[in-house]
Amino acid sequence: RRRGTGSPRRRRGPGERREAAGAGRTEGVPCPLRDRGRAGGMDLAYVCEWEKKPKSNHCPSIPLVCAWSCRNLIAFTTDLRNEEEKDLTHMVHIIDTEHPWDVYSVNSGHTEVITCLEWDQSGSRLLSADADGHIKCWSMTDHLANSWENTVGSVVEGDPVVALSWLHNGVKLALHVEKSGASNFGEKFSRVKFSPSLTLFGGKPMEGWIAVTISGLVTVSLLKPNGQVLTATESLCRLRCRVALADVAFTGGGNIVVATSDGSSASPVQFYKVCVSVVNEKCKIDTEILPSLFMRCTTDPARKDKYPAITHLKFLARDMSEQVLLCASNQNNSIVECWSLRKEGLPVNNIFQQISPVVGDKQPMILKWRILSATNDLDRVSAVALPKLPISLTNTDLKVANDTKFFPGLGLALAFHDGSVHIVHRLSLQMMAVFYGSSSQRPVDEPALKRPRTAGPLVHFKAMQLSWTSLALAGVDSHGKLSMLRISPSMGHVLDMNMSLRHLLFLLEYCMVTGYDWWDILLHVQPSMVQNLVEKLHEEYMRQNAALQQVLSTRIVAMKASLCKLSSSTIARVCDYHAKLFLIAISCTLKSLLRPHFLNTPDKSPGDRLTEICSKITDVDIDKVMINLKTEEFVLEMTTLQSLQQLIQWVGDFVLYLLASLPNQGSPVRPGHSFLRDGASLGMFRELMVVIRIWGLLKPSCLPVYTATSDTQDSMSLLFRLLTKLWLCCREENHITEPDDALIDECCLLPSQLLIPNIDWLPINDGIISKLQNKQLVRLQFGKAPGLVGHTVSSQFDAFVRAPGQPKIDHLRRLHLGAYPTEECKSCTRCGCVTMLKSPNKVTAVKQWEQRWIKNCLCGGLWRKMPLSYS
């Protein structure tokens, strides 16, 4: 018997049944590459390549590595070759998937080739390690997705790093695919009890990373709160040996598991448990040997010497140390095996059973690796990408319900030297989807007839990564070109349309709960799906409890906005959703400035009392509503009130714009349309107008400025009266009534009484997602923005188009920047919101407002620095 197999070596037929995990048996898997009849499920969305320069060019590094963060940032490596000096510079490139041409390339400073790239759990920091033992931690500069700097690092001098990972922070949210139809998010997504790798005082997880070197050392670096780095290095076992391949996983108990191989399939795959602790301000590492295994192909006499090298060794997930994927290869072929570690009872000899019978929990247990599944001979595997979704399968065997067996998160990706990519089930290794590299993968400047037929395809993926929802795949090929592939939610199989929509809805909900970016889901949303998805998403949101709704209130609005951007019939609602996000932010900020007059006030804050009184008193006279409030709670410093004038002006302008557009309410393509039936938003505007009225008594110059035809007209009272009448029509969501003719007539007169302002809506975003609607391959070049080809802009969308010489605006500060801004600006990677990079304000209240958006836009997107002459 060979160690780990648990059975005598014998030859198995290609169709023979094998033991599966848990219980039951699964049939041997036919070679996916030969199963051409089931091709489909993947297609190219866009390809981005480097411009060929005469003196220097980008060439793929060996090994080439890439990593995909939960914020949909992709990092990958190339070597920059200088033709004149004949030297190589090891580069790290970071792109946002929505703007892949806007690449941030940095000279990594690594003297040897980069072997590992790893994002942290928040997607805001990146680790890089090289073949000289140097590890560097990269962080965003000023929270900009296209500006990075090396902050800290560690080194194991002269010892190449073969595996790298951040320590686990103890957060794990499992998806229950079989419960995707449940109404409660708590049933669909459950918090798994998972201990951090290392905790500080009070249970707070300690940040840091772990690396494995080629000589069998494990090194751990811990980031202390004061910025210092604690580093310790230890041998994995007493008898050190060469480690060609390694991977790191974590257990629920807070331990770390390391898998290693010396690269030979004749040698065992070794596993070690690593425990990290801090003793007397020093990092301590303890290691323990776990059961090892031999690959099944080496126990088959017919294949014993056929696959001499193990080329890929991966745990199926970072937090699944019990399942591992192995790939052994020769020059032309590969074989893939999936193994599982399980506890088994140790049989006791009958003699001892008679003396002292072993029953129940007293039976001795042993850990043993069992093979789950294996493929037949495949073409040579060039890269492997594993899913990141923590899917919880209730069934212990490989059978999954019919409606979920093609769920994208269940598959892993294999890339082959013939240019094809296959998605196979992560446990049974059955094929789920396939992409065949064709002429789209061939260099543009090379005719097909000149390509030698015997040499095989020129291009194949050398590194690839699945997105966090497994709906997209990024691959970097042997020419250094980045390809973005869509992976169908149905995996190319014919599923009911409602089932495909349910998969997308389920993953949108997962991103809403976790805070992950959902760009890869938008790749699959067609214009005809938008309305249905928005309605379903709102229905699911309304089923949750009030506390969870409050937590997710802004995230769902941002999600609806990004969905509506994909259809020309709903694009006007994008403006409404962003205006609603701005309204919520202003309401929270202004209410937070209110302070109780006495310290021993009742349990409700001034903001809560304001909301309660405004909802109870339905009087149309703003002064009568104001009398019921304790005005002493609204007293602020004069400088603070004056500094808030731009935000106050936006509230006043937007209320006037809404009321003036009420007579045109039958036109849904007009921005602001959805506000006319939104009782909650109109109630917020009403509360803010009351607050502004009180502040105007203290500092009249902070009031919104209106251009009126009459000097004696009280514009605030007029707008509040009309706003209250409109609010009364839709204050109850289930009993919305139409505005009466008298209200509409009064709103028709507004343009003759007040000058209606032009609202600065967000411009149409310049991202790639709107160019992928027709599912045609888009070819891009790093460093060159493509032409603006999006929705056909007609006269009804004039509000979204900005003339070349028209003044631009800071969308967060509501300040005019001029037609050609001289201040450095940043824009959101998702919604296109623009704001100045540096604050021109010194008032505390305004700084607090700006600090809210220092890391993310109000839609949750990341910032990227813009050139001065942005358009």
Secondary structure by P-SEA (a helix, b strand, c coil): ccccccccbbbbcccbbbbcccbbbbcccccccccccccccccccbbbbbcccccbbbbbcccbbbbbcccccccbbbbbbccccccccbbbbbbcccccccccccccccccccccccccccccbbbbbcccbbbbbbbbccccccbbbbccccccccccccccccccccbbbbbccccccccccccccccccccccccccccccccccccccccbbbbbbbbccccbbbbbbbbccccccccccbbbbbccccbbbbbbbcccccccbbbbbbbbbbcccbbbbbbbbcccccccccccccccccccccccccccccccccbbbbbbbccccbbbbbbbbbbbbbbbcaaaaaaccccccccbbbbbbbbcccccccccccbbbbbcccccccccccccccccccccccbbbbbccccbbbbccccccccccccccccccccccccccccccccccccccccccccccccbbbbbccccbbbbbbbbccccccccaaaaaaaaaaaaaaaaaaccccccccccccccaaaaaaaaaaaaaaaccaaaaaaaaaaaaaaaaaaaaaccccccaaaaaaaaaaaaaaaaaaaaaccccccccccccaaaaaaaaaaacccccaaaaaaacccccccccaaaaaaaaaaaaaaaaaaaaaaaacccccccccccccccccaaaaaaaaaaaaaaaaaaaacccccccccccccccaaaaaaaaaaaaaaaacccccccccccaaaaaaaaacccccbbbbbbccccccccccccccccbbbbbcccccccccccccccccccccccccccccccccccccccccccbbbbcccbbbbbcccccccaaaaaaaaaaccccccbbbbbbbccccc
